Amino acid sequence: MRDPRDPRDRKLAELTGDANWRVRDAAAWALGRVGEADQVAALAALLADPEGKVASRADGALDELSARLDRPREELIAEALNPQNEEPGDGDAEAAPEPATSQEPEATGSAATAPEQ
């Protein structure tokens, strides 16, 4: 088993942003084969790549990664795009009102004033 913090995986994720579409394509292919859940965000971003071949490769790579990790693709993508997805009900429901209450009068006043002017 590979360590998910392997620097080679991070390098592959970085290569998904390369200017050359062939490099992005190869990185997507490789991440589908050896990547871990923490590289899903990089693959998901490639779904909108202007080069159709790269977007298609990323789509297939996400399917491969999902199958290899034995987790639903949608779950992997949602978790990658919302890393705090596990705690929003507990942490945000209790934590959000406290900061919003303490900051809300100032933020509401200045935010309401700024757009009106």
C-alpha positions in Angstrom: 0.0 0.0 0.0 1.2 3.5 -0.8 1.5 6.3 1.6 -1.2 8.9 0.6 1.4 11.6 1.5 3.8 10.3 -1.1 5.5 13.3 -2.8 5.2 11.5 -6.2 1.4 11.8 -5.9 1.6 15.5 -5.0 3.8 16.0 -8.1 1.2 14.3 -10.3 -1.5 16.5 -8.9 0.7 19.5 -9.6 1.2 18.4 -13.2 -2.6 18.5 -13.8 -2.1 22.3 -14.0 0.7 22.2 -16.6 0.4 24.4 -19.7 0.9 21.4 -22.0 -2.3 19.4 -22.5 -0.3 16.2 -23.0 1.3 16.5 -19.6 -2.2 17.1 -18.0 -3.5 14.1 -19.8 -0.6 11.9 -18.6 -1.0 13.2 -15.1 -4.8 12.4 -15.1 -4.1 8.9 -16.4 -1.4 8.2 -13.8 -3.6 9.6 -10.9 -6.4 7.2 -12.0 -4.0 4.3 -11.6 -2.0 5.2 -8.5 -3.6 8.3 -7.0 -5.3 8.5 -3.6 -8.5 10.3 -2.4 -6.5 13.5 -1.7 -5.9 14.0 -5.5 -9.5 13.8 -6.5 -9.8 17.6 -6.5 -7.1 17.9 -9.1 -8.8 15.3 -11.3 -12.2 17.0 -10.8 -10.8 20.3 -11.9 -9.7 18.6 -15.2 -13.3 17.7 -16.0 -13.6 21.3 -17.3 -10.2 21.3 -19.1 -10.4 23.1 -22.5 -8.8 20.2 -24.2 -11.5 17.6 -24.6 -9.0 14.7 -24.4 -7.8 15.8 -21.0 -11.4 16.2 -19.7 -12.3 12.7 -21.0 -9.1 11.2 -19.4 -9.9 12.8 -16.1 -13.4 11.4 -16.3 -12.1 7.9 -16.8 -9.4 8.4 -14.1 -12.1 9.4 -11.6 -14.0 6.2 -12.4 -10.8 4.1 -12.0 -9.9 5.8 -8.7 -13.4 5.4 -7.4 -13.3 1.7 -8.3 -9.9 1.1 -6.8 -10.7 2.9 -3.6 -14.1 1.2 -3.5 -15.9 4.4 -2.9 -18.6 6.1 -4.9 -17.3 8.7 -7.3 -19.7 11.4 -6.2 -18.7 10.9 -2.6 -15.0 11.3 -3.4 -15.6 14.5 -5.4 -17.9 16.0 -2.8 -15.4 15.2 0.0 -12.5 16.6 -2.1 -14.3 19.8 -2.9 -15.7 20.3 0.6 -13.0 18.9 3.0 -15.1 19.9 6.0 -18.0 17.8 4.7 -17.8 15.5 7.7 -18.4 18.2 10.3 -20.8 20.7 8.8 -23.9 19.6 10.8 -22.2 19.6 14.2 -19.4 22.2 13.9 -21.0 24.7 11.6 -24.4 24.7 13.1 -23.0 25.5 16.5 -19.9 27.6 15.5 -21.5 29.6 12.7 -24.1 31.4 14.8 -21.5 32.5 17.4 -19.1 34.3 15.0 -22.0 35.6 12.9 -23.7 37.0 16.0 -20.6 38.7 17.3 -19.6 40.0 13.8 -23.1 40.3 12.3 -24.0 43.8 13.6 -20.8 45.3 12.2 -20.8 43.3 9.0 -24.5 43.8 8.4 -24.2 47.6 8.9 -21.2 48.1 6.7 -22.3 45.5 4.1 -25.8 47.0 3.9 -24.4 50.5 3.7 -21.8 49.8 1.1 -24.1 48.4 -1.6 -26.7 51.1 -1.1 -24.1 53.9 -1.7 
